[in-house]
């Protein structure tokens, strides 16, 4: 297991931090399978309660192939974050190349029912097999 540093972004008083981890024990480079887990930490630094309603991801492999993933909530939940609350979860993604990049956004709902987008910082997925390059 190889861990990179955390990637952080704050949008409208919501901080999203992502830490990707390469899962060498679940990957099979000889079969073109590279697997990462990513740990996400969402902190409500604002003064109003928000609910995470939807997620949107763009996952791009080293060959430029992009997959879009949209859905309700995260890991089967639509967490409610009061001011100061922190919500953490872990998910994962496979790639057919030894490196790639992920970026996305969450649709948050304010107490008044208005939806607003919160950016998920772009983060690099690099296995030990990846050729060192900047993403």
C-alpha positions in Angstrom: 0.0 0.0 0.0 1.4 3.3 -1.1 -0.1 6.6 0.3 0.3 10.0 -1.2 -0.5 13.3 0.5 -3.9 14.8 0.9 -5.5 17.1 -1.7 -7.7 19.9 -0.2 -10.2 22.4 -1.6 -12.7 24.8 0.1 -15.9 25.8 -1.7 -18.6 27.9 0.1 -17.2 27.0 3.6 -17.1 23.3 2.8 -13.6 21.8 2.9 -13.1 18.5 1.0 -9.8 16.6 1.5 -8.9 13.5 -0.4 -6.1 11.0 0.2 -5.6 8.4 -2.5 -4.0 5.1 -1.6 -2.7 2.6 -4.2 -3.8 -1.0 -3.3 -1.0 -3.2 -4.5 -2.7 -6.3 -2.9 -5.8 -5.8 -5.0 -4.1 -4.7 -8.2 -2.9 -7.1 -11.0 -0.6 -5.0 -13.3 0.1 -8.1 -15.4 -3.7 -8.1 -16.2 -3.9 -4.3 -16.6 -5.8 -3.8 -13.3 -4.7 -1.0 -10.9 -6.8 -0.3 -7.9 -6.9 2.7 -5.6 -8.8 3.5 -2.4 -9.5 7.2 -1.7 -10.3 8.6 1.8 -12.6 11.6 1.7 -13.0 14.1 4.6 -15.8 16.7 4.3 -15.9 19.5 6.9 -18.6 22.1 7.2 -16.7 25.3 8.2 -19.8 27.4 7.6 -22.7 28.5 9.9 -25.5 26.5 8.2 -26.4 22.8 8.1 -26.0 21.2 4.7 -26.9 17.8 3.2 -24.7 16.0 0.6 -27.3 15.0 -2.0 -25.3 13.9 -5.2 -21.8 13.1 -6.3 -20.2 13.7 -9.7 -16.8 12.2 -10.6 -14.6 12.3 -13.7 -12.0 9.6 -13.7 -9.4 9.8 -16.5 -6.7 7.1 -17.1 -3.2 7.7 -18.4 -4.5 7.2 -22.0 -7.0 10.0 -21.7 -10.1 7.7 -21.5 -12.6 9.4 -19.2 -15.4 7.8 -17.2 -18.1 9.8 -15.5 -19.8 8.6 -12.4 -22.9 10.3 -11.0 -25.2 9.2 -8.2 -27.1 10.0 -5.1 -25.0 10.6 -1.9 -21.8 8.8 -1.1 -21.3 5.1 -0.1 -25.1 4.8 0.2 -25.6 7.8 2.5 -26.7 11.4 2.2 -24.9 12.8 5.2 -26.1 15.9 7.0 -23.4 18.2 8.3 -24.2 20.8 10.9 -21.7 23.6 11.4 -18.4 22.2 12.5 -19.3 18.6 11.5 -16.9 16.3 9.7 -18.0 13.3 7.6 -15.4 10.8 6.4 -15.7 7.8 4.0 -13.6 5.6 1.9 -14.3 4.4 -1.6 -12.2 3.1 -4.5 -11.7 2.9 -8.2 -10.0 0.6 -10.7 -8.0 1.8 -13.7 -6.6 -0.1 -16.7 -3.5 2.1 -16.6 -0.9 2.6 -13.9 -1.9 6.2 -13.4 -4.8 8.6 -13.8 -6.6 11.5 -12.2 -9.9 12.0 -10.5 -11.9 15.2 -10.0 -15.5 16.0 -9.2 -18.1 17.8 -7.2 -20.8 17.2 -4.6 -24.3 18.8 -4.8 -25.0 20.1 -1.3 -28.4 21.2 -0.2 -28.9 24.2 2.2 -31.4 24.2 5.0 -33.6 26.3 2.6 -33.6 23.5 0.0 -31.2 25.3 -2.5 -28.6 23.1 -4.2 -25.1 24.3 -4.6 -21.9 22.7 -6.0 -18.8 21.9 -3.8 -15.6 21.1 -5.7 -13.7 17.9 -5.0 -10.0 18.7 -5.6 -8.4 16.9 -8.5 -6.1 14.2 -7.3 -3.5 12.0 -8.9 -3.6 8.3 -9.0 -0.1 7.0 -9.4 1.0 3.4 -8.9 4.6 2.3 -8.3 4.5 1.1 -11.9 3.6 4.6 -13.3 6.2 6.5 -15.2 6.9 9.6 -13.2 5.0 12.6 -14.7 3.1 15.6 -13.7 -0.7 15.4 -13.8 
